[in-house]
Every structure is written in structure tokens, then in C-alpha cells.
Amino acid sequence: MKERLLFFPQPFEDELFYSVLCRYYIRDCGRSITKMRRDLFGVAYGQNLWLPHHLETLASRLPENSGWTADFFIRNHTLYPYLKAFMPNENSEIVYNDMREAEDARRLNLISGIVGNSMVSYPRYLRYCPQCWQEDI
């Protein structure tokens, strides 16, 4: 097993997991994103913005007594609870289990229905409200 992390940011209420990772990266002293991914998730490839994966690996590496589990992140800091309402039970279980520890995380988007509509184009960058950003700062 990989060594435990000494630090991981406290997730804010209703904060998207991707945002938690961004805050970790900022405080990670500029190491490469690939190295950060390996340290956190045991894999070098990217995370799904809406439905992250390898969360069991991450939970096993978090500081002891943090109380953060894969289930905590999935239910409180991803879009899974919202998307689950629009998926058959069988698919929602597959997505949930793949978020915990997926061999092939590509199927998360397919099974959840996030991709599959060529009529919808996704923005290249995350969008945010400048006024809200100023308030957060």
C-alpha cells in the first residue's frame, strides 16, 4: 500500500470533488499533475470531471482519522446523486462501483449517459460566476 498523505483539503459543503482536487494541486507545490494523480489515485491518467474514479484508492491514502471514504465523496461531492435519479438501478450500481474502483473508467460516461448525445456540445472550460468567485475569495 502507498504511504498515507499528510494533507488533503477539507471538502466544503456542496463542493464538487474536482474543486477539492484543484485546491490540493495548488497547495502541492507545483508538482506535475501526472505525479499528483499517481500519488492520489494510483493511476497517471485523468479524472472524470463529473464522476471521478479510483476513490477507494484515494480514501486508503488520506490522512488517518479524516473519516473521508469513497462513499462520502461520491454521495456529497459528485453529480452521482443527481444522475442516479435518471438511470436504471442496474446502471446506477455499476456507476457507483466504478467510481469506487474502476478497471476501465471510460464506461462511467457511457453508462451514466453523460456522453452519448452528439447534439449537445460541452464547453472546453469550466464556467463560473465572476461575482460568486469574488465572494469566495
Phi and psi in degrees as GROMACS dihedral restraints (atoms count N, CA, C in turn):
[ dihedral_restraints ]
;  ai    aj    ak    al  type     phi  dphi    fc
    3     4     5     6     1   -68.9    20    10
    4     5     6     7     1   152.6    20    10
    6     7     8     9     1   -61.6    20    10
    7     8     9    10     1   151.8    20    10
    9    10    11    12     1   -73.4    20    10
   10    11    12    13     1   149.6    20    10
   12    13    14    15     1   -74.0    20    10
   13    14    15    16     1   146.9    20    10
   15    16    17    18     1   -84.2    20    10
   16    17    18    19     1   -22.2    20    10
   18    19    20    21     1  -145.8    20    10
   19    20    21    22     1   141.1    20    10
   21    22    23    24     1  -152.7    20    10
   22    23    24    25     1   134.3    20    10
   24    25    26    27     1   -63.9    20    10
   25    26    27    28     1   143.7    20    10
   27    28    29    30     1   -66.3    20    10
   28    29    30    31     1   120.3    20    10
   30    31    32    33     1   -67.1    20    10
   31    32    33    34     1   134.9    20    10
   33    34    35    36     1   -78.6    20    10
   34    35    36    37     1   154.9    20    10
   36    37    38    39     1   -58.4    20    10
   37    38    39    40     1   132.0    20    10
   39    40    41    42     1    64.8    20    10
   40    41    42    43     1    16.5    20    10
   42    43    44    45     1   -82.7    20    10
   43    44    45    46     1   135.1    20    10
   45    46    47    48     1   -69.3    20    10
   46    47    48    49     1   140.0    20    10
   48    49    50    51     1   -54.4    20    10
   49    50    51    52     1   -36.9    20    10
   51    52    53    54     1   -57.3    20    10
   52    53    54    55     1   -39.1    20    10
   54    55    56    57     1   -65.6    20    10
   55    56    57    58     1   -39.0    20    10
   57    58    59    60     1   -61.0    20    10
   58    59    60    61     1   -44.1    20    10
   60    61    62    63     1   -62.5    20    10
   61    62    63    64     1   -39.6    20    10
   63    64    65    66     1   -62.9    20    10
   64    65    66    67     1   -41.6    20    10
   66    67    68    69     1   -65.7    20    10
   67    68    69    70     1   -37.3    20    10
   69    70    71    72     1   -63.1    20    10
   70    71    72    73     1   -45.8    20    10
   72    73    74    75     1   -60.6    20    10
   73    74    75    76     1   -42.9    20    10
   75    76    77    78     1   -59.2    20    10
   76    77    78    79     1   -38.1    20    10
   78    79    80    81     1   -88.5    20    10
   79    80    81    82     1    -0.5    20    10
   81    82    83    84     1   -88.7    20    10
   82    83    84    85     1    18.1    20    10
   84    85    86    87     1    60.8    20    10
   85    86    87    88     1    33.1    20    10
   87    88    89    90     1    73.0    20    10
   88    89    90    91     1    18.2    20    10
   90    91    92    93     1   -65.0    20    10
   91    92    93    94     1   164.4    20    10
   93    94    95    96     1   -67.2    20    10
   94    95    96    97     1   152.1    20    10
   96    97    98    99     1   -63.9    20    10
   97    98    99   100     1   -37.3    20    10
   99   100   101   102     1   -61.1    20    10
  100   101   102   103     1   -45.2    20    10
  102   103   104   105     1   -64.0    20    10
  103   104   105   106     1   -40.9    20    10
  105   106   107   108     1   -61.2    20    10
  106   107   108   109     1   -44.2    20    10
  108   109   110   111     1   -61.0    20    10
  109   110   111   112     1   -42.9    20    10
  111   112   113   114     1   -62.7    20    10
  112   113   114   115     1   -43.5    20    10
  114   115   116   117     1   -64.1    20    10
  115   116   117   118     1   -39.3    20    10
  117   118   119   120     1   -84.1    20    10
  118   119   120   121     1   -44.4    20    10
  120   121   122   123     1  -116.8    20    10
  121   122   123   124     1    -7.8    20    10
  123   124   125   126     1    78.7    20    10
  124   125   126   127     1     6.8    20    10
  126   127   128   129     1  -133.8    20    10
  127   128   129   130     1   154.0    20    10
  129   130   131   132     1   -94.1    20    10
  130   131   132   133     1   -15.2    20    10
  132   133   134   135     1   -85.5    20    10
  133   134   135   136     1   169.1    20    10
  135   136   137   138     1   -68.7    20    10
  136   137   138   139     1   170.5    20    10
  138   139   140   141     1  -102.3    20    10
  139   140   141   142     1   146.8    20    10
  141   142   143   144     1   -72.8    20    10
  142   143   144   145     1   126.7    20    10
  144   145   146   147     1   -58.9    20    10
  145   146   147   148     1   -42.6    20    10
  147   148   149   150     1   -93.3    20    10
  148   149   150   151     1   -34.9    20    10
  150   151   152   153     1  -130.1    20    10
  151   152   153   154     1    83.5    20    10
  153   154   155   156     1   -64.4    20    10
  154   155   156   157     1   160.9    20    10
  156   157   158   159     1  -132.3    20    10
  157   158   159   160     1   174.0    20    10
  159   160   161   162     1    62.0    20    10
  160   161   162   163     1    34.1    20    10
  162   163   164   165     1   -74.2    20    10
  163   164   165   166     1   -24.3    20    10
  165   166   167   168     1   -66.3    20    10
  166   167   168   169     1   -41.7    20    10
  168   169   170   171     1   -61.1    20    10
  169   170   171   172     1   -47.1    20    10
  171   172   173   174     1   -58.7    20    10
  172   173   174   175     1   -48.6    20    10
  174   175   176   177     1   -58.4    20    10
  175   176   177   178     1   -34.8    20    10
  177   178   179   180     1   -71.6    20    10
  178   179   180   181     1   -15.9    20    10
  180   181   182   183     1  -104.1    20    10
  181   182   183   184     1    -6.4    20    10
  183   184   185   186     1   -71.8    20    10
  184   185   186   187     1   158.4    20    10
  186   187   188   189     1   -54.2    20    10
  187   188   189   190     1   141.0    20    10
  189   190   191   192     1   -59.3    20    10
  190   191   192   193     1   151.0    20    10
  192   193   194   195     1    66.6    20    10
  193   194   195   196     1    11.9    20    10
  195   196   197   198     1   -71.8    20    10
  196   197   198   199     1   -30.5    20    10
  198   199   200   201     1    78.1    20    10
  199   200   201   202     1     2.1    20    10
  201   202   203   204     1   -86.8    20    10
  202   203   204   205     1   126.1    20    10
  204   205   206   207     1  -120.3    20    10
  205   206   207   208     1   168.7    20    10
  207   208   209   210     1   -58.3    20    10
  208   209   210   211     1   -43.4    20    10
  210   211   212   213     1   -59.9    20    10
  211   212   213   214     1   -42.6    20    10
  213   214   215   216     1   -57.3    20    10
  214   215   216   217     1   -47.7    20    10
  216   217   218   219     1   -66.5    20    10
  217   218   219   220     1   -44.1    20    10
  219   220   221   222     1   -61.4    20    10
  220   221   222   223     1   -47.1    20    10
  222   223   224   225     1   -79.5    20    10
  223   224   225   226     1   -23.8    20    10
  225   226   227   228     1  -113.8    20    10
  226   227   228   229     1   -14.9    20    10
  228   229   230   231     1  -136.9    20    10
  229   230   231   232     1    20.7    20    10
  231   232   233   234     1  -133.3    20    10
  232   233   234   235     1   174.8    20    10
  234   235   236   237     1   -85.3    20    10
  235   236   237   238     1     1.7    20    10
  237   238   239   240     1   -52.4    20    10
  238   239   240   241     1   -48.3    20    10
  240   241   242   243     1   -58.9    20    10
  241   242   243   244     1   -31.3    20    10
  243   244   245   246     1   -78.4    20    10
  244   245   246   247     1   -44.5    20    10
  246   247   248   249     1   -68.9    20    10
  247   248   249   250     1   -30.2    20    10
  249   250   251   252     1   -56.5    20    10
  250   251   252   253     1   -35.5    20    10
  252   253   254   255     1   -63.8    20    10
  253   254   255   256     1   -19.8    20    10
  255   256   257   258     1  -108.6    20    10
  256   257   258   259     1     9.5    20    10
  258   259   260   261     1  -115.8    20    10
  259   260   261   262     1   148.6    20    10
  261   262   263   264     1   -61.3    20    10
  262   263   264   265     1   150.9    20    10
  264   265   266   267     1   -53.1    20    10
  265   266   267   268     1   -41.1    20    10
  267   268   269   270     1   -60.4    20    10
  268   269   270   271     1   -44.6    20    10
  270   271   272   273     1   -67.3    20    10
  271   272   273   274     1   -39.8    20    10
  273   274   275   276     1   -65.3    20    10
  274   275   276   277     1   -33.3    20    10
  276   277   278   279     1   -68.6    20    10
  277   278   279   280     1   -40.1    20    10
  279   280   281   282     1   -63.5    20    10
  280   281   282   283     1   -46.4    20    10
  282   283   284   285     1   -60.9    20    10
  283   284   285   286     1   -46.1    20    10
  285   286   287   288     1   -58.7    20    10
  286   287   288   289     1   -48.0    20    10
  288   289   290   291     1   -66.2    20    10
  289   290   291   292     1   -36.4    20    10
  291   292   293   294     1   -68.9    20    10
  292   293   294   295     1   -32.3    20    10
  294   295   296   297     1   -67.5    20    10
  295   296   297   298     1   -35.0    20    10
  297   298   299   300     1   -67.1    20    10
  298   299   300   301     1   -50.6    20    10
  300   301   302   303     1  -163.0    20    10
  301   302   303   304     1    94.3    20    10
  303   304   305   306     1  -100.2    20    10
  304   305   306   307     1   138.8    20    10
  306   307   308   309     1   -77.0    20    10
  307   308   309   310     1   -41.8    20    10
  309   310   311   312     1  -129.1    20    10
  310   311   312   313     1    95.9    20    10
  312   313   314   315     1   -72.2    20    10
  313   314   315   316     1   -10.2    20    10
  315   316   317   318     1   -63.0    20    10
  316   317   318   319     1   -28.7    20    10
  318   319   320   321     1   -74.2    20    10
  319   320   321   322     1   -12.8    20    10
  321   322   323   324     1   -54.8    20    10
  322   323   324   325     1   -49.6    20    10
  324   325   326   327     1   -65.0    20    10
  325   326   327   328     1   -40.3    20    10
  327   328   329   330     1   -66.1    20    10
  328   329   330   331     1   -50.1    20    10
  330   331   332   333     1   -70.1    20    10
  331   332   333   334     1   -36.3    20    10
  333   334   335   336     1   -75.2    20    10
  334   335   336   337     1   -18.6    20    10
  336   337   338   339     1    88.1    20    10
  337   338   339   340     1     7.5    20    10
  339   340   341   342     1   -63.9    20    10
  340   341   342   343     1   -43.3    20    10
  342   343   344   345     1  -109.2    20    10
  343   344   345   346     1   155.4    20    10
  345   346   347   348     1   134.0    20    10
  346   347   348   349     1    -4.9    20    10
  348   349   350   351     1  -118.3    20    10
  349   350   351   352     1   104.4    20    10
  351   352   353   354     1   -75.0    20    10
  352   353   354   355     1    -8.1    20    10
  354   355   356   357     1   -78.7    20    10
  355   356   357   358     1   -20.2    20    10
  357   358   359   360     1  -101.3    20    10
  358   359   360   361     1   123.2    20    10
  360   361   362   363     1  -103.3    20    10
  361   362   363   364     1   137.8    20    10
  363   364   365   366     1   -97.0    20    10
  364   365   366   367     1   144.1    20    10
  366   367   368   369     1   -64.9    20    10
  367   368   369   370     1   153.0    20    10
  369   370   371   372     1   -75.8    20    10
  370   371   372   373     1   -22.1    20    10
  372   373   374   375     1  -130.3    20    10
  373   374   375   376     1   156.7    20    10
  375   376   377   378     1   -66.7    20    10
  376   377   378   379     1   144.9    20    10
  378   379   380   381     1  -106.2    20    10
  379   380   381   382     1   153.6    20    10
  381   382   383   384     1  -151.9    20    10
  382   383   384   385     1   162.2    20    10
  384   385   386   387     1   -90.8    20    10
  385   386   387   388     1   117.8    20    10
  387   388   389   390     1   -58.5    20    10
  388   389   390   391     1   -36.0    20    10
  390   391   392   393     1   -66.7    20    10
  391   392   393   394     1   -43.7    20    10
  393   394   395   396     1   -63.4    20    10
  394   395   396   397     1   -39.8    20    10
  396   397   398   399     1   -60.8    20    10
  397   398   399   400     1   -44.3    20    10
  399   400   401   402     1   -61.5    20    10
  400   401   402   403     1   -41.9    20    10
  402   403   404   405     1   -63.0    20    10
  403   404   405   406     1   -40.5    20    10
  405   406   407   408     1   -65.3    20    10
  406   407   408   409     1   -39.0    20    10
